[in-house]
Amino acid sequence: MIVAMKADALQAEIKAVIDRISNHDLNALPLPGGERTAIGIASAIPPDMRSDLTSLLESMPGVDHVTQVTRTYKRASREFHPGDTLITVKGVTIGGNEVIVAAGPCAIESREQLFSAAEVVKACGGKMLRGGAFKPRTSPYAFQGLGIEGLKMLKEAGEATGLVTATEVMDQHELDAVVEHADIIQIGARNMQNYPLLIAVGKTNRPVILKRGPSATIDEWLLAAEYILAQGNQDVILCERGVHPLERGHTRYTLDLSAVPVARFLSHLPVIVDPSHACGNWRYVSAMSKAAVAAGADGLLMEIHPDPAHALCDGAQSLKLDAFSELITQLRGVAAAVGRGISTPPLPA
């Protein structure tokens, strides 16, 4: 439910509406933007209360009208928050006109490997460095990441290059360490519906990349975002990374590009795309990256590696550093064609 106040509503009238909502044990949330104040009711309203509460609020001084939010997700819904959410981290804005490029190794293997990737991301005009310190693997015998040592390397690389850093958190017990070392927390596809972890992340002050689960509907994805938003963390970035395919063997998943405009229509949250995990094969990453930008993605989350053939994790889907550099040049043309931009490389010192 959204209570739209009149343009000339007094602050005392606005406060009275908020107090009245709170007196019904409901959560009143002032909404930004526009020429008038709006107040959202983020709590679930019992059906037997809805009609009486609507009539009561519409009768209060300063109230223009009351609108029902039809989506089961409230804070994530564009009904609740009509304007696009912009998330700014260390001067980098996600959700604006610029398409943000984030890249790095799937797993941090060494300082040399990470810094090689970071320097190329910076040189190409990328804004974010991704790297996994804790790795959820299908096999318990596969490389599980460097853990805290990997986090320390990521923080060092971010500080040295000025890149925003992002890494995955797998467990609530790792959360404090990830918050200490990274600028953005990533929730992997396997954890999209790990509700205790979503709640814990929602209580932090770090932006969150929320990947869509491979079997999740778009509504389930947005409801997972709602768990984070409901705890007070409003900086959620949605990430499409592919759904289970009808045909196996050619790609790991099917990249659902239609999810990008659909999610942007339903929600105000930024939407980025991970073509590397969707494809599972470096040969197709370039094409799907271009398609994602054309479809309206606010950013790309790609995997790159100085020596993919010897990578300890997901080398088959990682671009070589020179191929990544070439792709960024091509992506600028695609972005320009749809009225957007991608940052150019920094000028030499």
C-alpha positions in Angstrom: 0.0 0.0 0.0 1.2 3.5 -0.9 -0.1 6.7 0.7 0.3 9.6 -1.7 0.3 12.9 0.1 -0.9 16.2 -1.4 1.8 18.4 -2.9 1.2 21.0 -0.2 0.9 18.6 2.7 2.5 19.8 5.9 5.2 17.9 7.7 2.9 17.5 10.7 0.3 15.9 8.4 2.9 13.5 7.0 4.1 12.6 10.5 0.5 12.0 11.6 0.1 9.5 8.7 3.3 7.7 9.6 2.3 7.5 13.2 -1.2 6.2 12.4 0.4 3.4 10.2 2.9 2.6 13.0 0.1 2.4 15.6 -1.4 -0.5 13.5 2.0 -2.4 14.0 2.9 -1.8 10.3 6.1 -0.4 8.9 5.8 3.0 7.3 8.5 3.9 4.8 8.8 7.4 3.3 9.5 7.1 -0.4 11.9 9.5 -2.2 11.3 11.4 -5.5 8.6 13.4 -7.2 6.9 16.7 -6.2 5.0 15.1 -3.3 5.8 12.8 -0.4 4.6 9.2 -0.6 4.6 6.8 2.3 4.9 3.1 1.7 3.6 0.4 4.0 6.1 -2.4 3.6 4.5 -4.8 6.0 1.9 -7.4 4.9 -1.5 -6.0 5.7 -4.1 -8.5 6.9 -7.0 -8.7 4.3 -9.6 -7.9 7.0 -7.7 -4.7 7.8 -7.0 -3.5 4.3 -10.3 -1.8 3.5 -10.8 0.0 6.8 -7.1 1.2 6.9 -7.5 2.5 3.3 -10.6 4.5 4.3 -9.0 5.7 7.5 -5.8 7.0 5.7 -7.7 8.6 2.9 -9.7 10.6 5.4 -6.6 12.1 7.1 -5.6 15.7 6.4 -2.9 16.1 3.7 -3.6 12.7 2.0 -4.4 12.7 -1.7 -5.0 9.0 -2.3 -4.1 5.5 -1.3 -2.8 2.9 -3.9 -2.6 -0.9 -3.4 0.7 -2.6 -4.3 -0.3 -5.8 -6.1 3.1 -7.5 -6.1 4.0 -9.9 -3.3 7.4 -8.2 -3.1 7.0 -4.6 -1.9 10.2 -2.8 -1.5 11.6 -4.4 -4.7 8.6 -3.4 -6.8 8.5 -0.5 -9.1 4.9 0.1 -7.9 6.5 0.9 -4.5 9.5 2.8 -5.8 8.8 4.2 -9.3 12.2 5.7 -10.0 15.4 3.7 -10.8 17.6 3.0 -7.8 21.2 4.2 -8.3 23.9 2.5 -6.2 27.1 4.4 -5.8 30.3 2.7 -4.4 33.6 4.6 -4.2 32.4 7.0 -6.9 31.1 4.3 -9.2 27.3 4.4 -9.9 25.4 1.2 -10.9 22.0 1.7 -12.5 22.7 5.0 -14.3 23.4 5.5 -18.0 26.9 4.0 -17.8 27.2 0.2 -18.3 29.5 -0.9 -15.5 32.1 -3.6 -16.4 33.2 -5.9 -13.6 35.8 -8.6 -14.3 38.3 -10.8 -12.6 39.1 -14.4 -11.9 36.5 -16.9 -10.8 38.8 -17.9 -7.9 41.7 -15.9 -6.5 44.7 -18.2 -6.9 47.7 -16.0 -6.2 48.6 -12.3 -5.8 50.3 -12.4 -9.2 47.2 -13.8 -11.0 44.8 -11.4 -9.3 47.0 -8.3 -9.9 47.5 -9.3 -13.6 43.7 -9.3 -14.0 43.1 -6.2 -12.0 45.6 -4.2 -14.0 43.9 -5.2 -17.3 40.5 -4.3 -15.9 41.7 -0.9 -14.9 43.5 -0.3 -18.2 40.4 -1.2 -20.2 38.2 1.3 -18.3 36.5 -1.4 -16.1 35.2 -0.2 -12.8 35.0 -3.3 -10.7 37.2 -6.2 -9.8 35.6 -9.5 -9.0 37.4 -12.5 -7.4 36.3 -15.5 -5.4 37.9 -16.2 -2.0 35.3 -18.8 -0.9 34.2 -21.1 -3.7 31.1 -23.3 -3.6 32.1 -26.3 -5.8 30.0 -29.2 -6.9 32.8 -31.6 -5.8 34.2 -31.4 -2.3 37.6 -32.3 -3.7 37.7 -29.3 -6.1 39.6 -26.1 -5.2 37.6 -24.3 -2.5 39.4 -20.9 -2.6 42.1 -19.2 -0.5 39.6 -17.9 2.1 40.9 -15.1 4.2 44.2 -14.9 2.4 42.2 -14.4 -0.8 40.2 -11.6 0.7 43.3 -9.8 1.8 44.7 -10.0 -1.7 41.4 -8.7 -3.1 41.4 -5.7 -0.8 45.1 -5.0 -1.7 44.4 -5.2 -5.4 41.3 -2.9 -5.0 43.3 -0.3 -3.1 46.2 -0.4 -5.5 44.1 0.1 -8.7 41.1 2.1 -7.3 38.7 -0.6 -8.5 35.5 -1.4 -6.6 35.8 -5.0 -5.3 33.2 -7.7 -5.2 33.3 -11.2 -3.8 31.0 -14.0 -2.8 29.9 -14.8 0.7 28.8 -18.4 1.3 28.0 -18.5 5.0 26.9 -16.1 7.7 30.1 -17.0 9.6 32.2 -15.5 6.8 30.2 -12.4 6.5 32.2 -10.1 8.8 35.4 -11.0 7.0 33.9 -10.3 3.6 32.4 -7.0 4.8 35.9 -6.0 6.1 37.7 -6.7 2.9 35.3 -6.1 0.0 33.2 -3.2 -1.3 30.3 -5.3 -2.6 29.0 -8.7 -1.3 27.9 -11.3 -3.8 25.2 -13.9 -3.1 25.7 -16.8 -5.5 23.0 -18.6 -7.3 23.2 -21.6 -4.9 22.4 -19.3 -2.0 19.7 -17.2 -3.6 17.1 -18.7 -1.3 19.4 -19.1 1.8 17.1 -16.9 3.8 19.2 -16.7 7.0 22.1 -15.5 4.9 19.9 -13.0 3.0 18.7 -11.6 6.3 22.2 -11.3 7.7 23.4 -9.5 4.5 20.4 -7.2 4.7 21.7 -6.0 8.1 25.1 -4.9 6.7 26.0 -1.6 5.1 27.4 -3.2 1.9 25.8 -3.3 -1.5 24.8 -6.8 -2.6 24.9 -8.5 -5.9 22.1 -11.1 -5.8 22.4 -13.8 -8.5 19.3 -15.6 -9.8 19.1 -19.3 -9.0 19.2 -21.6 -12.0 15.7 -22.8 -11.3 14.2 -19.6 -9.9 11.4 -17.6 -11.4 11.8 -13.9 -11.7 9.2 -13.4 -8.9 11.2 -15.7 -6.7 14.4 -13.8 -7.5 12.7 -10.5 -6.5 11.3 -12.0 -3.3 14.8 -13.0 -2.4 15.8 -9.4 -2.9 12.9 -8.4 -0.7 14.5 -10.4 2.2 17.6 -8.1 2.0 15.6 -4.9 1.4 13.3 -5.7 4.4 16.3 -5.6 6.7 17.1 -2.1 5.7 19.8 -2.6 3.1 18.4 -0.9 0.0 21.5 -1.4 -2.2 20.7 -4.6 -4.1 21.9 -5.4 -7.6 20.1 -8.1 -9.4 22.3 -10.5 -11.5 21.0 -12.8 -14.2 23.4 -15.7 -14.7 21.4 -18.3 -16.6 18.7 -20.9 -16.0 18.7 -24.7 -16.4 18.9 -25.4 -20.2 16.6 -27.7 -22.2 19.7 -29.0 -24.0 22.9 -29.8 -22.3 26.4 -30.0 -23.7 26.8 -26.7 -25.6 26.4 -24.2 -22.7 26.3 -24.6 -19.0 23.0 -22.7 -18.6 20.6 -20.8 -20.9 21.2 -17.0 -20.4 17.7 -15.6 -20.0 18.1 -12.2 -21.6 14.4 -11.5 -21.5 14.8 -11.4 -17.7 16.7 -8.2 -18.0 13.9 -6.0 -19.4 11.3 -7.9 -17.4 13.2 -7.3 -14.1 13.7 -3.7 -15.0 10.0 -3.3 -15.7 8.9 -5.0 -12.4 11.7 -3.6 -10.2 13.6 -0.4 -9.7 16.8 -2.3 -8.8 19.8 -2.3 -11.1 20.1 -5.5 -13.3 23.5 -6.8 -14.4 24.4 -10.0 -16.3 27.0 -12.7 -15.8 27.6 -14.2 -19.3 30.5 -16.3 -18.1 28.6 -18.6 -15.8 25.7 -18.8 -18.2 27.7 -19.9 -21.1 30.3 -22.0 -19.4 32.4 -21.6 -22.5 34.6 -18.6 -23.3 33.7 -18.8 -27.0 30.2 -17.5 -26.4 30.9 -14.9 -23.7 31.6 -12.1 -26.1 28.3 -12.5 -28.1 26.2 -12.8 -25.0 27.9 -9.8 -23.4 27.0 -7.7 -26.4 23.4 -9.1 -26.3 23.1 -8.3 -22.6 24.1 -4.6 -23.1 21.6 -4.4 -26.0 18.9 -5.9 -23.8 19.4 -3.1 -21.2 21.7 -4.6 -18.6 23.2 -2.0 -16.2 26.5 -3.9 -16.1 28.4 -7.1 -16.8 30.1 -9.5 -14.4 32.8 -11.4 -16.4 35.5 -13.9 -15.6 39.0 -13.3 -17.0 42.3 -15.1 -16.3 45.9 -14.6 -17.4 46.2 -18.4 -18.2 42.7 -20.0 -18.4 44.1 -23.4 -19.4 45.7 -23.7 -16.0 43.0 -22.0 -13.9 42.0 -23.8 -10.7 38.3 -22.9 -11.2 36.2 -22.4 -14.3 39.0 -21.8 -16.8 36.8 -23.0 -19.6 34.5 -20.0 -19.3 37.2 -17.4 -18.6 38.4 -14.9 -21.2 42.1 -14.4 -21.8 43.2 -10.9 -20.8 43.7 -9.7 -24.4 40.3 -11.1 -25.5 38.7 -9.2 -22.6 40.4 -6.0 -23.7 39.2 -6.5 -27.3 35.6 -7.2 -26.1 35.4 -4.0 -24.1 36.3 -2.0 -27.2 33.5 -3.7 -29.1 31.0 -3.3 -26.2 31.4 0.5 -26.4 29.9 0.5 -29.8 26.9 -1.6 -28.7 26.4 0.6 -25.7 26.4 3.7 -27.8 23.9 2.2 -30.2 21.4 1.9 -27.3 22.1 5.3 -25.9 24.4 4.3 -23.1 28.1 4.4 -22.4 31.0 2.4 -21.1 34.0 4.1 -19.4 37.0 4.7 -21.6 40.5 3.7 -20.3 42.2 6.3 -18.1 44.8 8.6 -19.7 48.4 7.8 -19.2 50.1 9.6 -16.3 
